[in-house]
Amino acid sequence: MPGATTTSPPPTTAKGRETRRRIVEAASDLMVDRGVAAVSLDEVGRVTSTSKSQMYHYFADKDELVAAVVICVRDRILGFQRGLLEAAETVDDVAHWADAIVAFHRQAARWPGCPLGTLAGELTSKSGSGRSDIGEAFDSWLLLLQDAVVRLQRSGRLRPDADPERLAMATLASLQGGLLLSRALQDESPLSVALDAAVDHLRSFAVD
């Protein structure tokens, strides 16, 4: 029922899982584009041709749907980047990852910014509604970057004094700041410059 605080059990059938996936993906597109507050369960139901009773079968309330949206957006982002970062063996490979991000956003009709960052801007000031999921999503992203730096360091590509945690944080902060400014200016230059600076910082620890 609306307003319930319990978590809905996961679907047990393939059809149910597909319906839930379709709802979450549509809600993700709507909330990233227009904001979480502007999108209601009823609207998501209309867009996905899902009845109100079905919506509340899969999601006890809007908070639960928002949490699922955050996970969906995280998985989309990391799904695109994981292959590049997990295959990185040199700093040049990390630079290729950075170039791929710029190229990906360049293909869009407009510079949309970071979908996860967009959600974070609205959710981190609130309790519930995916706030903790936002933190966990960024932690997952940081860990992916950190693992890449650790792997380069263990293979002898980076000096022992390189700090993987700080380098990963600096890289993600550069990425987020670049995406935000590129969105504001509708120009790829801020993102490109920010990521170039992050890669140059990483390269300063490279072993000749």
C-alpha positions in Angstrom: 0.0 0.0 0.0 1.2 3.6 -0.5 3.4 4.9 2.3 4.4 1.4 3.5 7.8 1.3 5.1 8.5 -2.4 4.4 10.6 -3.5 1.5 8.8 -5.3 -1.3 10.1 -8.9 -1.9 12.0 -9.4 -5.2 9.9 -10.9 -8.1 10.1 -14.7 -8.3 9.2 -15.1 -11.9 11.0 -14.0 -15.1 8.0 -12.0 -16.2 8.0 -10.2 -12.8 11.7 -9.4 -12.9 11.3 -8.1 -16.5 8.4 -5.9 -15.4 10.3 -4.5 -12.5 13.4 -3.9 -14.6 11.2 -2.0 -17.2 9.7 0.2 -14.4 13.1 1.0 -12.9 14.7 1.9 -16.2 11.9 4.2 -17.2 11.9 5.8 -13.8 15.7 6.3 -14.0 15.3 8.1 -17.3 12.6 10.4 -16.0 14.3 11.2 -12.7 17.6 11.9 -14.2 16.1 14.2 -16.8 13.5 16.0 -14.6 14.5 15.4 -11.0 13.3 13.0 -8.4 10.7 15.3 -6.8 9.0 16.0 -10.2 8.3 12.3 -11.0 5.5 10.4 -9.2 4.8 6.7 -9.0 1.6 7.4 -11.0 3.5 9.0 -13.8 6.0 6.1 -14.0 3.0 3.8 -14.1 1.5 5.7 -17.0 4.8 5.7 -19.0 5.3 2.0 -18.5 1.6 1.1 -18.8 1.7 -0.4 -15.3 -1.4 -0.2 -13.1 -1.2 1.4 -9.7 -1.7 -2.0 -8.0 1.2 -3.4 -9.9 3.4 -0.4 -9.0 2.8 -1.0 -5.3 3.3 -4.7 -5.8 6.9 -4.1 -6.9 7.6 -1.0 -4.8 6.2 -0.3 -1.4 6.6 3.5 -1.9 8.5 6.1 -3.8 11.5 5.8 -1.6 11.9 2.2 -2.6 11.7 3.0 -6.3 14.2 5.8 -5.9 16.7 3.4 -4.2 16.2 1.1 -7.2 16.8 4.0 -9.6 20.1 4.9 -7.9 21.3 1.3 -8.3 20.2 1.2 -11.9 22.0 4.4 -12.7 25.1 3.1 -10.9 25.1 -0.1 -12.8 24.7 1.8 -16.1 27.7 4.0 -15.4 30.0 1.3 -14.0 28.9 -1.2 -16.7 30.2 1.2 -19.3 33.5 1.9 -17.4 34.3 -1.4 -15.7 35.7 -3.1 -18.8 38.1 -0.3 -19.6 39.3 0.2 -16.0 39.7 -3.5 -15.2 41.7 -4.0 -18.4 44.0 -1.0 -17.6 47.6 -2.0 -17.4 49.3 1.3 -18.0 48.6 5.0 -17.4 47.9 5.3 -21.1 45.1 2.8 -20.6 43.6 5.0 -18.0 44.0 7.9 -20.4 42.0 5.8 -22.9 39.3 5.4 -20.3 39.2 9.2 -19.8 39.0 9.8 -23.6 36.1 7.2 -23.8 34.1 9.1 -21.2 34.5 12.4 -23.2 33.6 10.6 -26.4 30.5 9.0 -24.8 29.1 12.4 -23.6 30.0 14.1 -26.9 27.5 11.7 -28.6 24.6 13.1 -26.7 22.3 15.7 -28.1 23.3 18.0 -25.2 25.8 17.7 -22.3 23.7 16.0 -19.6 26.2 15.9 -16.8 26.6 12.8 -14.6 23.3 11.0 -14.0 24.5 9.8 -10.6 25.7 13.3 -9.7 22.4 14.7 -10.8 20.6 12.4 -8.4 23.1 13.1 -5.7 22.4 16.8 -5.9 18.8 16.2 -5.0 19.0 13.2 -2.6 21.9 13.9 -0.4 20.1 16.8 1.3 17.2 14.4 2.3 16.8 11.5 4.6 15.7 8.3 3.0 14.9 8.4 -0.7 18.1 6.7 -1.8 20.6 8.9 0.2 22.5 5.9 1.5 22.4 4.3 -1.9 24.0 7.4 -3.5 26.9 7.1 -1.1 27.3 3.4 -1.8 27.2 4.0 -5.5 30.0 6.5 -5.4 31.9 4.1 -3.1 31.6 1.5 -5.8 32.9 3.9 -8.4 35.8 4.9 -6.2 36.7 1.3 -5.6 36.7 0.6 -9.3 39.2 3.4 -9.9 41.2 2.5 -6.8 41.6 -1.1 -7.9 42.9 0.1 -11.3 45.6 2.2 -9.5 46.5 -0.6 -7.2 46.9 -2.9 -10.1 49.3 -0.5 -11.9 51.2 -0.1 -8.7 51.6 -3.8 -8.1 52.8 -4.3 -11.6 55.5 -1.8 -11.1 54.0 0.9 -13.4 53.5 3.3 -10.5 55.9 4.3 -7.7 55.4 2.8 -4.2 54.6 6.2 -2.8 51.5 6.5 -5.0 48.4 6.6 -2.8 45.6 4.6 -4.7 42.8 6.0 -2.5 43.8 9.6 -2.9 44.5 9.2 -6.7 41.1 7.5 -7.2 39.4 10.3 -5.2 41.2 13.0 -7.2 40.2 11.4 -10.5 36.6 11.0 -9.6 36.4 14.5 -8.2 37.9 15.8 -11.4 35.4 13.8 -13.5 32.4 15.1 -11.5 33.6 18.7 -11.6 34.3 18.5 -15.3 30.9 17.0 -16.0 29.1 19.6 -13.9 30.9 22.5 -15.7 30.5 20.9 -19.1 26.8 20.7 -18.4 26.5 24.3 -17.3 28.5 25.6 -20.3 27.3 22.9 -22.8 30.9 22.5 -23.8 33.2 19.4 -23.6 36.3 21.5 -22.7 35.9 21.5 -18.9 35.5 17.7 -18.8 38.4 17.1 -21.2 40.7 19.5 -19.3 39.7 18.1 -15.9 40.3 14.5 -16.9 43.6 15.4 -18.6 44.7 17.0 -15.4 43.7 13.9 -13.4 45.6 11.6 -15.8 48.6 13.9 -15.7 48.6 13.7 -11.9 48.5 9.9 -12.1 51.3 9.9 -14.6 53.5 11.9 -12.3 53.8 8.7 -10.2 54.7 6.6 -13.2 57.9 4.6 -13.2 60.1 5.5 -16.2 
